[in-house]
């Protein structure tokens, strides 16, 4: 006859339980709590006014967010629910239960604390001999914004919709005035007017943003135009077409998203669809630890403009690297010169770095004429990458930075931002990288 372990769900605890006994000694929660306690209170944004309801301790809130992100819990409502249901989360929260509004506000307003915790984790890794700042890899990945691409509107379409909405609002307002004079109270009219006024306000703001961006771009291009115009006027004989002055008005096809204006339509490659997304940048240690050493976030699919900025910002954190490995998307003469001026060796791919796979299921791409490399810095970089030492170094790029994005998206489940706006999204990306580093530290310590 089968035997079973007896159980009784109504049995009360004879002694107060110790939450530490419910977690293994090597659980991620212990490391995160220790790391959060190293962050000074001065790094947090807290309410310093006396009186009122007591606040949750900021180190507790920091540890709660890091642990939740490391375990794939990103929604503030899900984090609140997990403080009741998840043993690890309950231990990190010290058996308290912050509500989702408190969690959401803390996440938005404490970027400085996340930066401090990010640095503390890297310092812990260096103290333990797990991190050496020498060679790093940089890459970017597209992460969906908290907005739908169908909420993106073109400038010309926004202009037409604004005119139509203005006419509809005037018509509905006239109907409401007639109904009011006739002592009739149709409740649908005020709601319809408010709905159209709200949409028109969003379109007005979108057009204003596009027009401001166009004026700013035209101002930066005007100096270049004036130089070209002076050179054109100085020519004699056949002079060709005169340079075109920059336009202060945005092109009709320029788009803006009504939900998250800072995000942009971008795609991973020509084989993928356009998505409303951000370009999340990460600098990863290529000397074995695979820890993220720095992050950045831009609202453009191009990687090159933020290349030097991302690397040089490491000086304020863990320190500057000796060598940087980057793919062809980071090829920029200005960025390479800026890094070399600081004693950093950039190894940037020039052109395609790998041939088409011989047994690829997809048909081979159409043959293209190779681009002629004429710029001196590109020729020098290509020659450097042909050396055995540079080849051995550059081989580490793909096997260090790309698996990090795979872990963040597949293992942690982070494929979409929960916040909106460039500043808030950059904070969330930093928090995600911090959670990844904590997971990685546990793996390194166990090895």
Secondary structure as UniProt FT lines:
FT   TURN            9..10
FT   HELIX           19..22
FT   TURN            25..26
FT   HELIX           28..36
FT   TURN            37..38
FT   HELIX           41..43
FT   HELIX           58..70
FT   TURN            71..72
FT   HELIX           76..85
FT   HELIX           87..92
FT   TURN            93..95
FT   HELIX           100..109
FT   HELIX           111..127
FT   TURN            128..129
FT   STRAND          135..144
FT   HELIX           149..151
FT   STRAND          152..154
FT   HELIX           155..181
FT   TURN            182..183
FT   HELIX           187..234
FT   TURN            252..253
FT   STRAND          255..257
FT   TURN            261..262
FT   STRAND          264..266
FT   TURN            270..271
FT   STRAND          275..285
FT   TURN            286..289
FT   STRAND          292..298
FT   HELIX           304..306
FT   HELIX           307..312
FT   HELIX           313..316
FT   TURN            317..318
FT   STRAND          323..326
FT   HELIX           328..330
FT   HELIX           333..341
FT   TURN            342..343
FT   STRAND          345..348
FT   TURN            358..359
FT   HELIX           376..385
FT   HELIX           388..406
FT   HELIX           407..411
FT   HELIX           422..446
//
